[in-house]
Amino acid sequence: MSGTSILRCTSCGGYGLSASCSCGGKRLFSHPPKYSPEDKYAEYRRQAKESSN
């Protein structure tokens, strides 16, 4: 998953362009998904967030 999108490491919080970080962690997209007032899955995301805490 290399390209022009900036990715953020889930382990150390570092940024880069490659899918794997030098610390051994995995990098994911750094920006949140687009907001939509008609979001079908918002309730499920909130439930998942509550259960993970």
Secondary structure, DSSP 8 states (H G I E B T S, - for coil): --SSS-EEETTT--EESSSB-TTS-BEEESS-----TT-TTHHHHHHHHHHH-
